[in-house]
Amino acid sequence: MENEIIQIEALKEEIEKLRSQFYIFYELTKAMRTTLRFDEVVYIILTGLTAHQGLAFNRGILFVVDEANKKINGFMGIGPMDNREAHGIWQHIEKENKDLYDLIKNYRRVKEDNIKPKFMELVESLSFPLSNESGILFDVLIEKSPLHIKGEKLEKFKNNGIITQLQLKEFLISSLWIKDKPEAIIIVDNCVTQKPISEEDVRIFNMFVEQAMGAVENSQEFEDTLIKAHTDSLTGLWNHGYFQYKLDEEIEKTKTQGKTMSMMMVDLDNFKKFNDTFGHIQGDSALKKISEILKESSRKADILCRYGGEEFSLIVPTAGKDEALNLAERIRKSVQDKEILGNRFTVSIGIASFPIDAGDKRTLVRKSDEALYEAKKRGKNQIVLA
């Protein structure tokens, strides 16, 4: 009789565990359907891996494979930097009674405020070669099942860059295969609690990775379509439609943060004469080369677009006039100093800042355009501030 009671209790516990697992997968599947943006999908995946209502690992990390540059780059990490931060985070979550959806909503605030948690910043700063030098990160790309790294396996990789930089002791690592190619890598561990990873944890993690692959694939397809729709076919820069959308977004962000942003209009001087002399095919080649120079001269956060014809627009977030002027001078000089198709080109640039020169998008564009016209009037190859 006593044995039967024990068996019944064990069965009840197993049923409760299965019910909890199904609930987690149902909720996460539902959450993944709320967005197709890659970064938001990744945040949901990592939140599901680390939240108490999810798989409850201490940390979740995702790397992406950059085949073009032969790199494995840190994309996002959720979790604490150390024990002290961990307890602070967990106390806050408990006090605020935050559920899975509250944690997911938090990412939108992180994006809007542009203030990233320290661990997220650390992961984003990591980059490893797409080669044997990266050890376990590279090895896992040929595997289609998660690897449980501990004991002797850990000893083998103990001097590996990823192990030392993230101070990994026992962890699970898995590649994400999309259309027969490994596109990303997920890592989870219990760096704070030091709770051993069980076979059950491995099984659930494996199921979760399968779920994550479908969400990532849908996201990639969506973003590919979005990029094609908003990319200028000749230069590969963002097009005029995307410029309008991003300018709205950056102005709203600037208002919220109480900061300043700038934009510039950049126009190639005497380009019609070049086209008339050498023809449109050479003209297109020159535009491509100049687009590359503009991109190389801009900051990573800047949004460079082909405005139309030989005119470009550059949105410069969180930059006042002085910073924008320094950037514009770098761009002007870079174009002037490069020989392109046996010719020298110059650009004229007009700059306007929000909210200093304008309180809305239409006025900001008009003011920067007027400044550009003034630069042309003054003799070209120069910069004018609104």
Buried (B, 14 or more C-beta within 10 A) or exposed (E): EEEEEEEEEEEEEEEEEEEEBEEBBEBBBEBBEEBBEBBBBBBBBBBBBBBEBBBBBBBBBBBBBEEEEEBBBBBBBBBBBEEEBBEEBBEEBEEEEBEBBEBBEBBEEEBEEEEBBEBBEBBBEBBBBBEEEBBBBBBBBEEEEBBBBBEEEBEEBEEBBBBEBBEBBBBBBBBBBBEEEBBBBBBBBBBBEEEEBEEEBBEBBEBBBEBBBEBBBBBBEBBEEEEEEBBBEEBEBBBBEBBBEBBEEBBEBBEEBEBBBBBBBBBBBEBEEBBEEBEEEBBEBBBBBBBBBBBEBBBEEBBBBBBEEBBBBBBBBBBBBEBBBEBBBBBBEBBBEBEBEEEEBBBBBBBBBBBBBBEEBEBBBBBBBBBBBBBBEEEBBBBBBB
